[in-house]
């Protein structure tokens, strides 16, 4: 978009000026006022950038409000600009929104949330504790001041097109025209402009460019944007926190997909989106949330209530439908201290509620004792004194918020000033008094930039360097049968979140008391109190919980190039919770010791995993028949616990013996042509068996030549026994 060369229109003229390509036009009226046709994201920024007139009226495009991957009804900061900077609130001149009749209820709902935030009922629905609700609502009312008490109709007015037209109070006439256009008439002059977006426009704001895809540190911060909704030519607040080399997005800015694409960050790398609050300069990445695969959102219940309201309004979908588009990970903020921690891909996330006009989170993310803290948009410093004096907040909450900058390595602090943001001079005082953290500020004014370090887009602050990993180590993770189906981002997190161990030759390895081990190369013999259990192969995963009855585990390397990856306990537990892999691991370790005695050699890990997934555990009581002679043979069995007896019926009943764990049966009926059971097998006491379907037995077990050889000899031996029993 090129800078206009003509001077701004004078009073008495009427002109339509393109704001963002052909997706929005500001129309100057003869009275000197202006209205905006279309409201794509950051329209206000572009008006400020090019010094265009500010509108007091917005004409929204026809449904849908969400089009071309962006919200086409991004009106929040246009509304705030009118109320607070153009004195609409002081003069009791409401901001006017013109829309189709079907849009009107949605726009009214959306503007209510913009000015009031979620209600107690909405917070309750999303699980917010009653004491949190009460405190937030009181603080929101006090901080919002007159906005919380004034009738909404005095701040915003929604006018639907009636019979294709709308008459504004100052005599301006709006008429819907064919081909999605609108005719604007004032004082005998008219102009017709497009009303709907013609495509996804590019904004004339700076994008961070890189020569190659960004490789994040083990732990650190990267700035995408840090400006407020009123700042010209700068992206709104959005950050990346790198966790074990993978990105967690904090808040969001419009066209976030463009930012990430230019940085070389793919969708499937993203760990999630942590939303601190729903003001548009923090949560304007609507397209990223609903224009991609289902995404993960981390936030608290009250913030989620506002986010769902915004999304359902924009998309014109019921709340329940929108909820299904998002995987919500609840955060549990505190009021007078950090809330309950969440272990997230190896990092710990703690949150608390800031003091703001709507529910807002402060965030602390830590790894290995290093902390990144983002107090969020909040009152702070001397601004909190009146709230303490009025007993709106407790002394403990006051002291906690005042000290939330303490003890962090990196602080991203709001320094926007005014009635609802920290005073930049006070933030500067913090910097001057020798705070040991690296301080960056957001929402900072041009004047304050001279003495405060703005969080500049593209800035990266690494706190923990990325660990070196070889291609062979990565291949061991990505090709492991045990980890099959695991999302790539988790495999990467495990690889970079763990530490590589190289066992000494001919020396046993004692598994760590916590955490898990992954075999990256080589192999090991797993022993308990000197007795060999089974070997561990490349790609194997071991944790003490998988062998609950072991008393003294040891690992003996059987290859001199053996390398192990130790995964910390917290990261391992988070991995299990997120992937549901625990059942696969437990079944594998429960079943893998049975196959070697049956087939005469150790099976490959891929086969062991496959067999464990195809089998199921069944339990029988004393006297129960597991299989009956003469019935069709459709399963193969291995005794895991208890005892069975084998009975042959041939004119008279003969007991062929009792057998315990490890005894296999059912193979004759599966391998012989008649496919009928040749004997009855009955539980003598409570017994657990492993049951394998006939198809799995033939395809996966008998597909191994040595196994087929062993079972052929076993079938011949047992048939001889059956003949002897029948004589």
C-alpha positions in Angstrom: 0.0 0.0 0.0 1.5 3.4 -1.0 1.3 6.5 1.1 -1.3 8.9 -0.2 0.2 12.0 -1.7 -2.9 14.2 -1.7 -3.7 16.3 1.4 -6.5 15.2 3.7 -10.0 16.1 2.7 -11.4 19.5 4.0 -14.7 20.1 5.5 -17.4 20.2 2.8 -15.9 17.5 0.7 -16.8 13.8 0.5 -14.3 11.2 -0.5 -13.8 7.4 -0.2 -10.2 6.5 0.6 -8.9 3.0 0.4 -7.5 1.9 3.8 -6.5 -1.7 3.3 -6.5 -2.4 -0.4 -10.2 -2.8 -1.3 -11.2 -4.4 2.0 -11.9 -1.1 3.8 -12.6 2.5 2.9 -12.7 5.6 5.1 -15.4 8.0 3.8 -15.0 11.7 4.8 -18.4 13.5 5.1 -19.1 17.2 4.3 -19.5 17.7 8.1 -15.9 16.8 8.7 -16.8 13.5 10.3 -15.9 10.1 8.9 -17.2 6.6 8.7 -15.5 3.4 7.8 -16.8 0.8 5.4 -15.4 -2.6 6.5 -13.4 -3.3 9.6 -10.6 -5.8 9.0 -8.0 -6.3 11.8 -5.7 -3.4 12.5 -7.7 -0.9 10.5 -7.2 1.7 13.2 -3.4 1.2 13.0 -3.5 2.0 9.3 -5.7 5.0 9.8 -3.1 6.3 12.4 -0.2 5.4 10.1 -1.5 7.4 7.1 -3.1 10.1 9.2 -6.6 9.4 7.9 -9.7 10.7 9.8 -11.0 8.5 12.5 -14.6 7.1 12.1 -17.4 7.4 14.5 -19.5 4.9 12.4 -18.5 1.6 11.0 -20.5 -0.2 8.3 -19.8 -4.0 8.5 -19.6 -6.3 5.5 -22.5 -8.7 5.0 -22.2 -12.2 6.6 -20.0 -14.0 7.2 -18.2 -11.8 9.7 -15.3 -14.2 9.4 -14.0 -14.3 5.8 -10.7 -15.0 4.0 -9.1 -16.3 7.2 -9.6 -13.0 9.2 -12.3 -11.4 11.3 -14.0 -8.8 9.1 -15.7 -7.2 12.2 -12.6 -6.2 14.1 -14.2 -3.2 15.7 -12.9 -3.2 19.3 -10.1 -0.6 19.0 -12.1 1.5 16.6 -14.8 1.6 19.4 -12.2 2.4 22.1 -10.6 5.1 19.9 -14.0 6.8 19.5 -14.9 6.5 23.2 -11.6 7.4 24.9 -9.5 9.4 22.4 -12.2 11.1 20.4 -14.1 11.9 23.7 -17.2 10.0 22.6 -17.6 8.7 26.2 -17.2 12.2 27.7 -19.6 13.8 25.2 -22.1 10.9 25.4 -21.8 10.3 21.6 -22.1 6.6 21.0 -20.1 4.7 18.5 -22.4 3.5 15.7 -22.2 0.1 14.0 -24.3 -0.6 10.9 -24.9 -4.2 9.9 -27.3 -6.6 8.4 -30.3 -7.5 10.6 -29.1 -11.0 11.2 -25.8 -9.7 12.5 -27.3 -7.2 15.0 -27.8 -9.6 18.0 -24.3 -10.9 17.5 -22.7 -7.5 17.4 -24.6 -6.4 20.5 -23.4 -9.5 22.3 -19.8 -8.9 21.2 -19.7 -5.2 22.1 -21.2 -6.1 25.5 -18.3 -8.4 26.1 -15.8 -5.8 24.9 -17.0 -3.3 27.4 -18.2 -5.5 30.3 -16.3 -8.8 30.1 -17.9 -12.2 30.9 -20.7 -12.4 33.5 -20.6 -14.5 36.7 -22.8 -17.1 35.0 -20.4 -17.4 32.1 -17.5 -17.7 34.4 -19.3 -20.4 36.4 -20.0 -22.4 33.2 -16.2 -22.5 32.6 -15.4 -23.7 36.1 -14.2 -20.5 37.8 -14.3 -20.7 41.6 -16.9 -18.4 43.2 -14.4 -16.4 45.1 -12.4 -15.7 41.9 -15.6 -14.6 40.2 -16.5 -12.1 42.9 -13.1 -10.6 43.1 -12.7 -10.3 39.3 -16.1 -8.7 38.9 -15.4 -6.1 41.6 -12.0 -5.3 40.2 -13.3 -5.1 36.6 -16.0 -2.6 37.7 -13.5 -0.4 39.6 -10.9 -0.4 36.9 -13.4 0.2 34.1 -14.8 3.1 36.0 -17.7 4.9 34.2 -17.7 2.2 31.4 -18.9 -0.4 33.9 -21.9 1.7 35.1 -23.0 3.6 32.0 -25.9 2.3 29.9 -24.4 0.4 26.9 -26.7 2.4 24.6 -24.8 5.6 25.5 -21.5 4.0 24.4 -22.4 1.9 21.3 -25.4 1.8 19.0 -26.1 -1.1 16.6 -28.2 -0.1 13.6 -29.4 -2.9 11.2 -30.2 -2.1 7.6 -34.0 -1.8 7.4 -35.5 -2.4 4.0 -32.0 -1.9 2.6 -31.3 1.5 4.2 -30.2 3.2 7.4 -30.7 6.9 8.4 -28.0 8.2 10.8 -28.8 10.9 13.3 -26.9 13.6 11.4 -28.9 13.0 8.2 -26.4 10.7 6.6 -28.3 8.1 4.5 -26.8 4.6 3.9 -28.3 2.3 1.2 -27.4 -1.3 0.4 -26.6 -1.7 -3.3 -26.3 -4.7 -5.6 -23.0 -6.5 -5.8 -22.4 -6.0 -2.1 -21.8 -2.2 -2.2 -23.2 0.6 -0.1 -24.2 4.1 -1.2 -23.5 6.9 1.3 -25.3 10.2 0.9 -24.8 13.4 3.0 -25.8 17.0 2.2 -26.7 16.2 -1.4 -23.4 14.4 -2.1 -23.0 10.6 -2.6 -20.3 8.0 -2.9 -20.6 4.3 -3.5 -18.0 1.9 -2.1 -17.6 -1.9 -1.8 -19.0 -3.2 1.4 -17.5 -6.7 1.5 -13.9 -7.9 1.5 -12.6 -8.9 -1.9 -9.8 -11.1 -0.5 -7.2 -11.3 2.2 -5.3 -8.1 2.1 -1.7 -7.5 3.3 -1.1 -4.9 6.0 1.7 -2.4 5.5 3.4 -3.4 8.8 6.8 -4.9 9.3 7.2 -8.7 9.2 10.3 -10.2 10.8 12.3 -11.9 8.0 14.8 -14.7 8.5 17.2 -16.4 6.0 16.4 -19.9 7.2 13.8 -21.5 9.4 14.0 -20.4 13.0 15.6 -23.0 15.3 14.5 -22.2 18.9 16.6 -22.5 22.0 16.0 -25.1 24.6 14.2 -22.4 26.6 13.8 -18.8 25.7 11.6 -15.9 24.4 11.0 -14.5 20.9 9.0 -11.4 20.1 6.6 -11.2 17.2 4.8 -8.1 18.3 4.5 -5.9 21.4 2.3 -2.9 20.5 -1.1 -1.8 21.8 -4.2 -1.6 19.6 -3.6 2.1 19.1 0.0 1.9 17.9 0.7 2.7 14.3 2.8 0.4 12.1 3.5 -2.1 14.8 2.0 -5.6 15.4 0.0 -6.2 18.5 1.2 -8.3 21.5 2.4 -11.8 20.5 5.3 -13.8 21.7 6.9 -17.2 21.4 8.2 -19.1 24.4 10.5 -21.8 23.3 10.1 -25.0 25.3 12.5 -27.8 24.6 13.0 -26.2 21.2 9.3 -26.1 20.3 7.1 -22.9 20.2 4.3 -22.0 22.7 2.5 -19.0 21.3 1.6 -16.4 23.9 -1.5 -14.3 22.8 -1.7 -13.6 19.1 -1.7 -10.9 16.4 -3.6 -10.7 13.1 -2.0 -12.6 10.2 -0.2 -14.8 12.7 0.1 -17.5 10.1 2.0 -15.2 7.9 4.4 -14.4 10.7 5.0 -18.1 11.5 5.4 -19.0 7.9 8.1 -16.4 7.4 9.8 -17.7 10.5 9.6 -21.3 9.2 7.4 -22.5 12.0 4.9 -25.2 11.0 1.5 -25.8 12.5 2.4 -29.2 13.9 5.4 -27.8 15.8 3.2 -25.5 17.9 2.6 -26.7 21.4 -0.4 -24.5 22.0 -1.7 -21.0 22.3 -1.7 -19.4 25.8 -4.2 -16.6 25.8 -3.8 -14.0 28.6 -7.0 -12.1 27.8 -9.3 -11.3 25.0 -8.6 -7.7 24.1 -8.0 -7.5 20.4 -4.4 -6.5 20.8 -3.8 -9.8 22.6 -6.2 -12.2 21.0 -6.7 -11.1 17.4 -5.4 -14.4 15.7 -8.9 -15.7 15.1 -8.0 -17.2 11.8 -5.2 -19.2 13.5 -7.7 -20.7 15.9 -10.4 -21.7 13.5 -8.7 -21.7 10.1 -6.3 -24.6 10.9 -6.5 -28.1 12.4 -8.1 -28.1 15.9 -5.7 -26.2 18.1 -4.8 -26.3 21.8 -5.6 -23.3 23.9 -4.2 -22.8 27.4 -6.1 -20.3 29.6 -8.4 -19.9 32.6 -12.1 -20.4 32.7 -13.1 -16.7 32.7 -10.8 -15.9 29.8 -12.1 -18.9 27.9 -15.6 -17.6 28.4 -14.7 -14.4 26.6 -12.8 -16.2 23.9 -15.7 -18.6 23.1 -18.1 -15.7 23.1 -15.9 -13.8 20.6 -15.5 -16.9 18.3 -19.1 -17.9 18.4 -20.2 -14.3 17.6 -17.8 -14.0 14.7 -18.5 -17.4 13.3 -22.2 -17.3 13.9 -22.1 -20.7 15.6 -23.5 -21.9 19.0 -21.0 -21.9 21.8 -21.1 -25.7 22.0 -20.0 -26.0 18.3 -17.1 -23.6 18.8 -16.0 -25.5 21.9 -15.5 -28.6 19.7 -13.1 -26.7 17.5 -10.6 -26.2 20.4 -8.8 -28.4 22.8 -8.9 -26.4 26.1 -6.2 -26.9 28.7 -7.4 -25.2 31.8 -5.0 -23.0 33.8 -5.6 -22.5 37.5 -4.5 -18.9 38.3 -4.1 -17.5 41.8 -5.2 -14.2 43.3 -2.8 -13.7 46.1 0.0 -16.0 44.8 0.9 -18.0 41.8 -1.7 -20.6 41.0 -1.3 -24.4 40.6 1.5 -25.2 38.2 1.0 -27.0 34.9 3.8 -29.2 33.5 3.8 -28.5 29.8 6.2 -30.3 27.5 8.9 -30.1 30.2 8.3 -26.5 31.4 6.2 -25.4 34.3 3.5 -22.8 33.8 2.1 -20.8 36.7 -0.5 -18.0 36.3 -2.3 -15.4 38.4 -5.0 -12.8 37.8 -3.9 -9.3 36.9 -6.0 -6.3 37.8 -7.6 -5.2 34.5 -10.9 -4.3 32.8 -11.6 -7.9 31.9 -10.2 -11.2 33.3 -6.5 -11.2 32.5 -3.6 -13.6 33.3 -0.1 -13.0 34.4 2.1 -15.8 33.3 5.4 -17.4 34.6 7.0 -20.1 32.5 10.1 -21.8 33.9 12.6 -24.6 33.0 15.6 -25.7 35.0 15.3 -22.8 37.3 15.1 -20.1 34.6 11.9 -18.0 34.5 10.2 -15.9 31.8 7.5 -13.8 33.4 4.8 -11.8 31.6 2.7 -9.9 34.2 0.1 -9.0 31.5 -1.9 -5.9 31.1 -2.4 -4.9 34.7 -2.6 -2.0 37.2 0.7 -1.9 39.1 2.8 0.4 41.3 1.1 3.4 42.7 -2.0 2.8 40.6 -2.9 -0.1 43.0 -2.9 2.2 46.1 -6.5 3.4 45.7 -7.7 -0.1 45.3 -6.0 -1.1 48.5 -7.3 1.9 50.4 -10.9 1.2 49.2 -10.4 -2.5 50.2 -11.1 -3.6 46.7 -8.0 -5.8 46.9 -6.4 -7.4 50.0 -3.0 -6.4 51.4 -1.7 -9.9 50.3 -3.0 -9.4 46.7 -1.5 -5.9 46.7 1.9 -7.1 47.8 1.9 -10.1 45.5 1.2 -8.1 42.4 3.7 -5.4 43.3 6.4 -8.0 43.5 5.6 -10.1 40.5 8.6 -8.7 38.7 10.9 -10.3 41.3 13.0 -13.4 40.7 12.5 -13.8 37.0 15.3 -13.9 34.4 13.2 -12.2 31.7 10.3 -9.8 32.3 7.9 -8.6 29.6 6.1 -5.8 31.3 3.2 -3.7 30.2 4.2 0.0 30.3 1.3 1.6 28.4 0.4 4.2 31.0 -3.0 5.8 31.3 -5.7 4.7 33.7 -5.5 0.9 33.1 -1.7 0.3 32.3 1.4 0.6 34.5 3.1 4.1 34.5 6.2 3.8 32.2 8.0 6.1 34.7 7.5 3.6 37.5 8.6 0.7 35.2 11.7 2.8 34.5 12.3 3.2 38.2 12.4 -0.6 38.5 15.0 -0.7 35.8 17.1 2.0 37.4 17.1 0.3 40.8 19.2 -2.5 39.6 16.7 -5.3 38.8 18.8 -8.2 37.7 16.2 -9.4 35.1 16.2 -8.6 31.5 13.3 -6.2 31.2 11.4 -5.6 27.9 8.2 -3.5 27.8 5.0 -3.6 25.7 2.4 -1.0 24.7 5.1 1.6 25.3 4.6 5.1 23.8 7.0 6.9 21.5 8.0 9.2 24.3 8.7 6.3 26.7 10.8 4.4 24.1 13.6 6.9 24.8 14.2 5.4 28.2 12.5 2.0 28.2 13.6 -1.1 26.2 10.7 -2.0 23.9 10.2 -5.6 23.0 11.1 -5.3 19.4 9.7 -7.7 16.9 12.2 -10.4 15.9 14.1 -10.2 19.2 15.1 -13.6 20.6 16.3 -14.1 24.2 17.7 -17.6 24.7 17.9 -18.7 28.4 19.0 -22.3 27.8 20.9 -23.3 24.7 19.5 -26.0 22.4 21.2 -29.3 23.0 23.2 -30.9 20.2 21.6 -34.1 18.8 22.9 -36.3 16.0 20.7 -37.5 13.1 21.1 -41.1 14.3 19.7 -40.1 17.7 16.8 -38.3 16.1 16.1 -41.3 13.8 16.0 -43.6 16.9 13.1 -41.6 18.3 11.2 -41.1 15.0 11.5 -44.7 14.0 10.8 -46.3 17.4 7.9 -48.8 17.2 7.1 -48.0 20.8 6.6 -44.3 20.0 4.7 -45.0 16.7 1.9 -42.4 16.2 3.4 -39.9 18.6 3.1 -36.3 17.3 6.4 -35.1 15.9 6.5 -32.2 18.3 6.5 -34.6 21.2 9.3 -36.7 19.7 11.3 -33.5 19.3 10.5 -32.3 22.8 11.6 -35.7 24.3 14.8 -35.7 22.2 15.9 -32.2 23.3 14.4 -32.3 26.7 16.4 -35.3 27.8 20.1 -35.9 28.4 22.1 -38.4 26.5 23.9 -41.1 28.6 26.8 -43.2 27.3 27.2 -46.3 29.5 30.7 -47.5 30.3 31.8 -50.7 28.6 31.3 -53.8 30.8 29.7 -51.7 33.6 26.1 -52.1 34.7 23.7 -49.1 34.4 21.4 -48.5 37.3 18.2 -47.0 36.0 17.6 -43.5 37.5 15.1 -43.4 40.4 12.9 -41.2 38.4 12.4 -40.5 34.7 12.5 -42.8 31.7 15.2 -44.2 29.4 15.0 -44.5 25.7 17.6 -46.7 23.8 19.0 -44.5 21.1 21.6 -47.0 19.8 22.9 -50.4 20.7 21.1 -52.8 23.1 21.1 -53.8 26.7 20.1 -56.8 28.9 17.6 -55.9 31.5 18.1 -57.9 34.8 16.4 -57.9 38.1 18.5 -59.1 41.1 20.9 -60.8 38.6 18.2 -62.6 36.7 17.8 -61.7 33.0 14.3 -60.5 32.2 14.6 -59.6 28.5 16.8 -57.4 26.2 16.1 -53.8 25.4 16.5 -52.8 21.8 17.0 -49.5 19.9 13.8 -47.5 20.3 12.8 -49.2 23.6 11.4 -47.1 26.4 12.0 -48.1 30.1 10.5 -46.7 33.3 10.5 -48.4 36.7 6.7 -48.3 36.9 6.6 -50.7 33.9 8.2 -53.4 35.9 6.4 -52.9 39.3 7.6 -56.1 41.0 11.3 -55.6 40.3 13.5 -55.2 43.3 17.0 -54.4 41.9 17.0 -53.4 38.2 20.2 -53.2 36.2 21.1 -52.7 32.6 24.0 -54.4 31.0 25.1 -52.9 27.6 25.5 -55.6 25.0 27.0 -53.3 22.3 29.8 -50.9 22.9 28.1 -48.1 21.1 25.0 -48.1 23.3 23.5 -44.6 24.0 20.6 -43.8 26.2 18.3 -40.8 26.5 17.2 -39.9 30.1 13.8 -38.1 30.1 13.0 -36.2 33.3 10.1 -37.5 35.3 7.9 -34.5 34.9 8.4 -34.4 31.1 7.7 -38.2 30.9 4.5 -37.9 32.9 3.3 -35.0 30.8 4.1 -37.0 27.7 2.0 -39.9 28.9 -0.9 -37.7 29.8 -0.9 -36.0 26.4 -0.4 -39.0 24.2 -2.2 -41.9 26.1 0.8 -44.0 25.4 0.9 -45.5 28.9 -1.4 -48.4 28.0 0.8 -49.4 25.1 3.9 -49.4 27.2 2.3 -51.4 30.0 0.9 -54.0 27.6 4.3 -54.3 25.9 6.1 -54.9 29.2 3.4 -57.2 30.4 3.6 -59.5 27.3 7.1 -59.3 25.9 8.7 -61.9 28.1 6.4 -64.7 26.8 7.5 -64.9 23.2 11.1 -65.8 23.4 10.5 -69.2 25.1 7.8 -70.0 22.4 9.8 -69.0 19.3 13.3 -69.8 20.4 14.8 -66.3 20.0 14.1 -62.6 20.8 11.6 -60.9 18.5 12.2 -57.5 17.0 10.8 -54.6 18.9 8.3 -53.8 16.1 6.9 -57.3 16.3 6.8 -57.2 20.1 4.8 -54.0 19.9 2.5 -55.3 17.3 1.8 -58.6 19.2 1.1 -56.7 22.4 -1.4 -54.5 20.6 -3.2 -57.4 19.0 -3.5 -59.4 22.2 -5.9 -58.8 25.1 -5.9 -59.9 28.7 -8.7 -62.2 29.9 -9.5 -63.5 33.3 -11.2 -66.8 34.3 -12.3 -68.2 37.6 -11.7 -71.7 38.9 -13.6 -74.3 36.8 -14.2 -71.9 33.8 -13.5 -73.5 30.4 -11.2 -71.3 28.4 -11.5 -73.5 25.3 -13.7 -76.6 24.7 -12.8 -79.7 22.7 -14.5 -79.8 19.3 -15.3 -76.1 19.2 -13.9 -73.9 16.4 -10.4 -72.7 17.0 -10.2 -68.9 16.7 -7.6 -67.8 19.3 -4.2 -68.6 20.7 -3.5 -68.4 24.4 -0.6 -67.9 26.9 -1.1 -68.3 30.6 0.0 -65.2 32.5 -1.0 -66.0 36.0 -2.7 -68.9 37.7 -3.0 -72.5 36.5 -4.9 -74.5 33.8 -5.6 -78.2 33.2 -5.8 -79.9 29.9 -8.6 -82.5 29.5 -9.0 -84.9 26.6 -12.5 -86.4 25.9 -12.3 -89.7 23.9 -14.9 -92.0 25.3 -13.6 -91.2 28.7 -12.1 -88.2 30.3 -8.3 -88.0 30.7 -6.4 -85.2 32.4 -3.2 -84.5 30.5 -1.7 -82.3 33.2 -1.7 -78.9 34.9 0.3 -75.9 33.7 1.2 -72.5 35.0 2.5 -69.1 33.6 4.1 -69.3 30.2 2.1 -72.3 29.1 0.7 -71.8 25.5 -2.2 -73.6 24.0 -4.6 -73.4 21.0 -2.0 -73.7 18.3 -3.1 -77.2 17.1 -6.5 -76.0 16.1 -5.0 -73.0 14.3 -2.3 -74.8 12.4 -4.2 -78.0 11.5 -6.7 -78.1 8.7 -9.8 -79.0 10.7 -9.5 -75.8 12.9 -11.2 -77.5 15.8 -10.1 -77.7 19.4 -8.5 -81.0 20.2 -8.8 -80.7 24.0 -10.6 -78.7 26.7 -8.5 -76.3 28.8 -10.0 -75.2 32.1 -8.9 -72.9 34.8 -8.0 -74.6 38.1 -8.0 -71.4 40.0 -8.3 -67.7 39.2 -6.3 -67.4 36.0 -5.2 -64.6 33.6 -4.4 -65.5 30.0 -3.2 -63.5 27.0 -5.6 -64.0 24.0 -4.4 -63.6 20.4 -6.9 -63.7 17.5 -6.2 -66.4 14.9 -5.5 -63.9 12.1 -2.8 -62.2 14.3 -1.3 -65.6 15.2 -1.0 -66.6 11.6 0.1 -63.2 10.2 2.5 -61.9 12.8 3.7 -64.9 14.8 3.7 -67.6 12.2 5.3 -65.1 9.7 8.5 -65.6 11.6 10.3 -68.7 10.2 11.9 -69.7 13.5 8.5 -69.4 15.2 6.8 -71.5 12.6 9.6 -74.1 13.0 9.2 -74.2 16.8 5.4 -74.4 16.7 5.5 -77.2 14.1 7.6 -79.3 16.5 5.3 -78.4 19.4 2.3 -79.4 17.4 3.9 -82.8 16.5 4.8 -83.4 20.1 1.4 -82.6 21.5 -0.4 -84.7 18.8 1.7 -87.6 19.9 0.6 -86.9 23.5 -3.0 -86.7 22.4 -2.8 -90.1 20.6 -1.3 -91.7 23.6 -4.0 -90.2 25.8 -6.7 -91.6 23.4 -5.4 -95.3 23.5 
